């Protein structure tokens, strides 16, 4: 039987965080609010829990979830190489709606799915999420919805879709903004935007200089026929299955004004969803 906690009430929030932390440590699933959409989360270092998360959503290993962290230090332990601009981006935009894709530390004892040696990491700007993450450590988190359905922007919407597959629901109220996080791939010499989101490419360029970006505007436009299966991952973060870390069922196609950048992006993309 699922348990729900109203985190607007201080006493309920304290009880809810404690229950959610114990639940994650037992390898069960929780729903938590983030600064984008609601996420369904599990212990990132429990293969069984991550498998349960993917099963609850109806998602396969080819769509591994991103990882949320409660501190920069926690993220650094997961990442082998931040690239030339990763630290600058973290200092400017974390906590916040920026997901970075990096080479994962090879010695980590985890199994997020078919990640091809990468990890998509974000530190969210939401007090409830941060409190839980600091209590339990990194969590694999995907959007709180069934695969192919709209991401939940309230705990009630999440519960309608996921029901008793989730043990604890932390209700942080309606999401202030459902625009997903921006995803930047740092595994190239030049950072590449894999999905446009809450942080526009011009702000990224103000920090990094050259960034291969997307022309699609921020928001949630109606999907094209090729993107009909696309959905945001975790808190709204998603990584296209054509990138090393497949965090969701699709993303916007990359476009740039540079012939070289366009070629590099096209070489990276393969036929498939999104």
C-alpha positions, 0 to 999 in steps of 0.5 A: 500500500502506497503512502503519501506525504504533504510536504507543505506541512513541516511535520508531514515533510519530516515524516515523509523524508524519513520514510522515503529514505528508508524506502529507497534503502530497501530497494523500493521506489519513491516519487519526489518533486523536482524543479521541473516535473515529478520523478520516480526514483530508486537507489542508483547503486541497487541494480534490482531497484533500477530494474524495478524503476524501469519495469514500473514505467514500462521501459527497457534497459536501452533507456537507462535513467539519469541520476540526481545528486544532492551535491556537486561532490556527489556528482564528481564521484560519479564522473570520470571526466567533466571535459573542458567546460563541465566545471564551469557549467556546474558552477553557473547552473547547479543546482538547477535545470541542467543535465550533463552527460559525461564519461562515468567513473569506471569503478562504480558498482552499479547497473543503470542499463545500457549506458555505454560508459556514460552517465547523465547527472543533474543536481535539482533545485528543489528543497524536498528533492535535495533533502532526500538526495543528501540523505540517501545519496545518488538516485536513478530518477525518471519522469513519474509516468508510464512510458509514452504518457505525459510527465506528471506535474503533481503527485496526484497525476503520478499516483494515477499512473504508477499506483502501488508500484511506488511505495512513497509519494512526496507531495510538493505541490504542483510543479512551478514549470514543466519545461524540462532540463537542458541536456548537454553532452560533454563527451565531445571536445565541444559541448553539444546540446542534446535537448533544448530546455529551461536553460537556453543555448545563449546562456550556455555559450556565455559560459562555454563559448562555443556550444553546438545547439538546437534551434527548437524553442524551449517548451513542450511543443506537439511532437512530430510523427517521428517524435510521437514516442518521445517523453521527458526523463526523470525530472523532465530530463531526458537523453536521446537513445542515440546518445551514450546515455539513453535516458528517455524515449527521444529528443529534439534533433540537433541543428547548428549553423556549423557544417562540421557540427551538423555532420558530427551530430548526424554521425552520432544519431542513428535510426530510432525514436526521436 
